[in-house]
Amino acid sequence: MTTASTTQASTAYQQKKQTAELLLEELHRKLQLHEDAASERPRDWGFVGDLSHLVEVLQDANTFFVR
């Protein structure tokens, strides 16, 4: 592999990593807002459904990184 392609891959990786970190931070903020909304409607099972789906998606993402 050439130095130029390695540098390009390294740069692209860092950009994607930064984007992933920003998305995770945004997800954390949205999760807190979701919790706040759920606490205002403690009998609403829709919030549980939302989190159930989110957990499934996160488990899939987590499994992706198993090596």
C-alpha positions in Angstrom: 0.0 0.0 0.0 1.4 3.4 -0.9 1.9 6.2 1.6 -0.7 8.4 -0.2 -3.4 5.8 0.0 -2.6 5.1 3.7 -2.8 8.8 4.5 -6.1 9.1 2.6 -7.5 6.1 4.5 -6.2 7.4 7.8 -7.7 10.8 7.1 -11.1 9.3 6.0 -11.1 7.0 9.1 -10.6 9.9 11.5 -13.3 11.9 9.8 -15.8 9.0 10.0 -14.7 8.4 13.6 -15.4 12.0 14.5 -18.8 11.8 12.8 -19.6 8.6 14.8 -18.6 10.2 18.1 -20.8 13.2 17.3 -23.7 10.9 16.5 -23.2 9.0 19.8 -23.2 12.3 21.7 -26.4 13.4 19.9 -27.9 10.0 20.7 -27.1 10.4 24.4 -28.7 13.8 24.5 -31.8 12.5 22.7 -32.0 9.5 25.1 -32.1 12.0 28.0 -34.9 14.0 26.3 -36.7 10.7 25.7 -36.3 9.8 29.4 -37.7 13.2 30.4 -40.7 12.8 28.2 -41.3 9.2 29.5 -41.2 10.5 33.1 -44.0 12.8 32.3 -46.1 9.9 31.0 -45.2 7.0 33.2 -48.0 4.8 32.0 -47.2 5.1 28.3 -45.6 1.9 27.1 -44.7 3.5 23.8 -41.5 4.8 25.4 -40.6 1.2 26.3 -41.2 0.2 22.7 -38.9 3.0 21.5 -36.1 1.9 23.8 -36.7 -1.8 22.8 -36.1 -0.9 19.2 -33.1 1.3 20.0 -31.5 -1.6 22.1 -31.9 -3.9 19.1 -30.3 -1.5 16.8 -27.4 -0.8 19.2 -26.9 -4.5 19.8 -26.6 -5.0 16.0 -24.1 -2.1 15.8 -22.1 -3.6 18.8 -22.1 -7.0 17.2 -20.6 -5.4 14.0 -17.4 -4.6 15.9 -16.8 -8.1 17.3 -13.6 -9.3 15.8 
